[in-house]
Structures are given as C-alpha cells and as structure tokens.
Amino acid sequence: GELLENVRARLPELRKYDVIVAIQSSTALALAIWSALGLIKVPIVAIHCGFQERAHTRFQKRITSFLLRRIWSQVFGEGEIGELKRLFAVPEERLMVNQYGVDLSFWTPGKVNDSDRYVFALGNDVLRDYETLVRAALKIDCKVLIVTRKNIEEKLPPNVELVQGSWHGKDIDDSRLREMYRQSLCVIVPLLPGYKPSGQSVTLQAMACGKPVVL
C-alpha cells in the first residue's frame, strides 16, 4: 500500500516522459496497477532479477500475470524467460534478455606475484554454496580465499581464509578487487540450483582479468 501511494504521488511528474523504466519488480507492478486504472498512458519497462523465485499463491499469480502482460520485462538470463512464461503466461513479445556485461577497459590482466597464489571465491548472493566449496577445499593443495558477508556453516580447514567484507562499500574497492583477481590461480563460483542469475559479475570480471573460472 505504501509503495502504491508513493508511486501515485509521483504520477504528475512521470506523465512528462515517453517511457518509464523500473529497476525493481515491486515498483514495476505498482506502476502497472496505476496503468491498469488509466492513470499512466506511457509504456512501462521492468528490469527483473530472480522475480520468479518468490512464492506466489494462486490469487497472486493471477494478479501478477495480469500486470506483467501490461508491461515489458527485461531479465538477465534465458532461464528466467521460460519460468515467467510458465508461471505467469507472459507473451513472448513482452520479454527480453538484457545480456550482462563488464567494463573491459578496467577489468584487465596484470602483474602476478608467484609467491602468494590462491584459489579465489567471492559473492554474497543467496545462491552461493560456500559449504560445498569448503568441503572441497580439503582436496585443494593451496590457499582458498573467500570474500563474502554470508555466514558459512562448515568448519573451515587450515587452507581456507575467510574475509568477511563487501566490495560495494569501503571494505574492498574495485581496484583492490581487481588485484585479488589478478593474484589468483583461478576463480570458483559455487552455486545452488535456481533460475535466478547468480555469479555473472564475478565470472565475467575474472575472465576479463585473464583468470579461468570454475562455475
């Protein structure tokens, strides 16, 4: 209700534009409700990530299906399109994959110090499976460096170093992260099954830095 009211309060300003792009699913659906009531006349584009992973009752599916058919949706993976069509009967022409990319002028190979090499893993997404990686580390004959804010339930073996931090703030900036990629032997992205894209930024950044990736 609060989100609906917040969007409604901005309708006079939004009507000035030729198209509205919503970068959150919830905002897009709020816009779609006002569109259905005739208060928005311009096209609405939604950028979704993992939208179909949420639990929906039968009633919520019907309402969501109605609203998604009123807007255009972009997702980050082909698998998401199939699920949106299956769950919500969204027409093909209303869906598009927005391919993910990284800055190749910044994420580049660099000098390597052979004295301190490691297997590198990072990420905070809910689909990261660090428990499996920690168990596998028992068979890896070098240091395994993990950077995450997630709690890891498994007991860490001696060769695993855990850095609890984030690279979206002041803990680790992009320049420091690039050096961590460059010094690694390879990058591992351990994932749980799911339709939501996960690990795409780490995978592409590591590859751009010249590192092999185990996904």
N, C-alpha and C positions, 0 to 999 in steps of 0.2 A: 504494500500500500504506500509506504513512504517513497519508494522508488518511482511508482506511478505518479505520485503527486509532484515529485521533483522534476520529472520529465515534462509533466503538464505545465509546470510553471515556466519552462523554457520554450514552450511551443511557439510563442510570438517571434522569438529570435530564430528558431530553427526553420521557420517558414520562409526565411530570406534565401535559403540555399537550394541548389538544384538537386542535391542528393545528400543523404545523411549516412555516415559510416559509424557504426557502433562497434567498439573493440571489446565489448563484453556481451555475452549471451543474454544476461538478465536485462541489460539496458535495451538491447535489440528487441526483446519480447515486449518490454514496456512501450517502446515506440510503435511496435506492431499493433498493440491494443488501441492506441490513440489513432493509428491509421485506419483500423477497422471501424472506428467510430466516426471517421470522416474528418478528423482534426489535423491530419497530416496528409498532404497530397503528393509529396515527392517520394522517389524511390528510397528504400532503406536497405543498406548493405550491412550484414553482420559478420564479424570475424570470430569464429568459434574455435575453441581448443578443448577437446575432451567433453563436449556437451552431452554426447550420447552415453557417457559413463555414469551419469546420475540416475538414481532410482526414480521411476515415474509410475504413478497409479494409472489405471485405465482412463480415468477422467482427465488427469494431467496430460496424458498422451494425446487425447482428442483435442484439448485446447491448444497444446503446443503444436500439433500438426496443422491446425487451422492458422495459427500465427506464422509458422515457418513458411507456409505457402503464400503469404503476403509479402515476404521479403526475399532478398537474395543473400545467400550464405557462402562464405569462404571458409575453408578448413585447411589444415596443414598436411593431411595425408589421404591417400586414396581409400584406405580402410574406413575412414570416418564417413566418406560419402555413402558407401554401401550401408552402413549402420543407420545413417539419417534417413535414407530411403526406406529401409526395412522397418524402422521403429515408427517413423512419422509420415511415411508416404509423401515425402517431399519430391516434387517433379525434378527430373534431371536438369532441366534448363535453369533451375533456381540454385544449383550447387556448382561450386568451382573449387579446385585445389589451388591454393596460394603457395607455390613452392618456396621452401625456406632457403635463406642464403646467408652468407657471412662476408665480411669485408676482407677481400683477398689482398688489399694493399697494407693491411695491418697484421693479419694472421699469416705470418711467413716463417720459413725455416730460419734457423740462426745457429750461432756457435754452440758447440756441445762440450761440456766438461766430463770426460770419461770416468773421472774418479768417483762420481756420485750419481749413478744412473738408477732408475726405478721404474716400476710399472705404476701408471697413474690412473686414478679414477676420481670423478667429481660429479656433483649434482645433488639437488635437493628434492627432485620430483618424487611424488608418491609411488611411482612405478619403479624406482631404483631398488635393486635387490642386492644390497651390500652383504647380507648374511651369506648368500651363496659365494660371493667373491671372497669373503673372509675365510670360509671353509676351503676354498680352492687355493688360497694363499699358502696353505701348509705344503703344497707341492710346487710352489714357485720359489726358485733359489735366488731371489734378490729382494730388495725392499719393495713393498707395495704402499704407495702413498694415496690416501683417500682424503678428499676435501669435501665436507658436507655439513649441513646443520642437522641432518637426520640422526636419530639415535640408532645405534647398531646393537642388536641384542646379543649377537655372538661374542664370545670371549676372543680378544684379539691375540693372534700369535705374535711372537717376538719380531717378526719381519714386517709387521703391519704398523704404519704410522698414521694416526687419525688426526686431522686438523679440522676442528670444529669452527667453521667460518663461512663467510659468504663472499662472493666476488661481485655482488650487486651493490656493495656499500664500501666502507673504508677498510674492511678487513684485508681484501686482496683486490687490487685494481687490475684492469685488463693487461697492463704492461707486465705486472708480476705473474699473472696467469699465463701469458704468452711464454715467459721464461720457464714456467713449470712444464708446459707442453714440450718445449724445445729440449729440456734436460731429460725427458722421459725416454724409456726404451720403446714403450707403446702405451696406448690408452685403452682401458677397458670400460665399457658401458654396460653394466649388468642390469637387465630389465625383467620385470614381471610381465606376464601376458596382459594385453589390453589393446583397445582400439585407439586410445589417446596417444598422440605422438609424444615421445619422450627421448631425450638424448640427442636430438638433432643438432643443437648448437654445439655441444661438446664434440660430437662426431665430426662435424664439418670444420670446426676450428682446429681440431687436432690434425685432420688430414691436410688442411691448408698450411700447417706448421711442419708438414713432411713426416707425420707420425702414422704408423699403422694402427688401425683401430679394431678391437675385438668387440663386437656389438652383440 
